[in-house]
Amino acid sequence: MTRGTVVDLFCGAGGASLGFVQAGYTVVGAVDIDDEALRTYKRNLCDNELSEYAGEVVFESPLKGNLNQNDEDSIDFEEIRREFDLRPGDVDIIIGCPPCQNFSKLRDTKPWPKDKPKDDLLQSYVNLIRQEKPDAVFFENVEGITNNEDGETDYSQWFKDQMRSMTRKNDSKKSGYEVEMDVVNAANYGVPQRRRRTIGICIYGVPDDSVEFPPETHTKKPQNESKKEWLTVADVLKNAYEKRQLKQDLDYGQKQTRLEGYPEDPSHRVRRHRKNTIDTMRAIRKHGGSWMDLRGTEDEEYIRDCHQGLGNQATSPYGIMKWDSPAPTLTTRCTSFSAGRYTHPEENRAITFREAALLMTFPLDFELPDKNGAAERVVGNAVPPKLAKHFADNISLD
């Protein structure tokens, strides 16, 4: 007997779905528009044996569909029901992580339109919820949707207002959803990554202030036994190396296939770095962990033109991960040297796609796309399954 039924909107490669399956829920439908993400979802959650978990996925393939309700070719929740043989009221929980580009600080320049968000997909997510009105909603997005210098943003306030005013037909109480929404650090929930994200939990028909987040399980410096210390890059990657699950010193362009003593894992592959890139990695490692450490040294020539005159800004690109810390936030370019602090702690290479997936808490056998860009994109866009599981464990449908 599972804990409830789930539909995953904007499902991506299935990080949130996997977390809910691990927590004992039955995923009865999933929708996205990205082909590579859908193929990855199908291989790992529909076609794969999930008996080690308490929950399950009960459909053969996720649905490819445009969820932007403002487009002519968009699908609504009735079409989702038809695809997965569902009736109104069959879905206990809707989970969703609508793409968040318009919440970026760099792109947040347009005035806020009256009575609706400037981002079509946030508006669409709420409209799809309104068409089903499940018992609970799980929402994940970037930190910027909730936080700004003045406190709560218009984005998060609009979302809360919409959910609290949303009532079911013939509901005499007109109770709507009670919403808890805040920014969390995934490292505080046992994810080996400093990933700050907005999480929203909405429960229908419960008293005000009754929805609470699960207690944090980890912290940087535990003061007592109630919390554990943050998991680090070493905790995850060195463990895989010591167990000979992954080979640490792969050559440039090499992948872990037909290597004696190691399992087949084509997702554990190293990009082909240019000589100048490798020389830059060596120089940065020699003087510290950031391109800024090259200033005033004999290797100052390796500072890129784009960083000249930046002062103390943009310190992460070309940076080196630390063994004794959680990974930085993994993005859709999380295996690219120039995109962040994604250089291996010890090797002069960027981390592999498998290493990135492990730092996102995907299982070791989670299959990734063969194309490099697609592999890092589905990982960087994902909800860490372990983070989703913590929140799924805390949702009560009683």
Buried (B, 14 or more C-beta within 10 A) or exposed (E): EBBBBBBBBBBBBBBBBBBBBBBBBBBBBBBBBBEBBBBBBBBBBBEBEBEEBBBBBBBEBBBBBBBBBEEEEBBBBEEBBEBBEBEEEBBBBBBBBBBBEBBEEEEBEEEEEEEEBBBBBBBBBBBBBEBBBBBBBBBBBBBBBBBBEEEBBEBBEBBBEBBBEBBEEEEEEEBBBBBBBEBBBBBBBBBBBBBBBBBBBBBBBBEEEEBEBBEBEBBEEEEEEEBEEBBBBBBBBBEBBEEEBBBBEBEBEBBBEEBEEBEEBBBBBBBEBEEEBBBBBEBBBEBEBBBBBBEEBEBEEBBBEEBEEEEEEBBBBBBBBBEEBBBBBBBBBBBBBBBBBBBBBBBBBBBBBBBBBBBBBBEBEBBBBEEBEBBBBBBBBBBBBBBBBBBBBBBEBE
